[in-house]
Amino acid sequence: MSKQITVRLPDELVEFMDQLVDDHKAPSRASVVARAMERERRRQLAERDLAILTEHGEYDDLDGLAAAASGTVLSDLD
């Protein structure tokens, strides 16, 4: 499912998006925006993971990370 939204962007960003489409690096403006939003979501998740590691300390293996992460509520993913 998708929703249509209206976004106001600076001219230079629209020109950049149009260039990506013209260069066949993206199929549409909407795909450029969606890709940017997905990248931002991944960045925020990585930031959250870093906060977990910072709070619980570094682990020599991933078992410790899994234990720490299993007790973390991920309400932002609902």
Residue pairs with C-beta under 8 A, 6 or more apart in sequence:
7 33
9 17
14 29
17 26
17 29
17 32
17 33
18 29
20 26
20 32
21 27
21 28
21 29
21 32
26 32
26 35
48 76
49 69
52 65
52 68
52 69
52 72
53 59
53 65
53 68
56 64
56 68
59 65
59 68
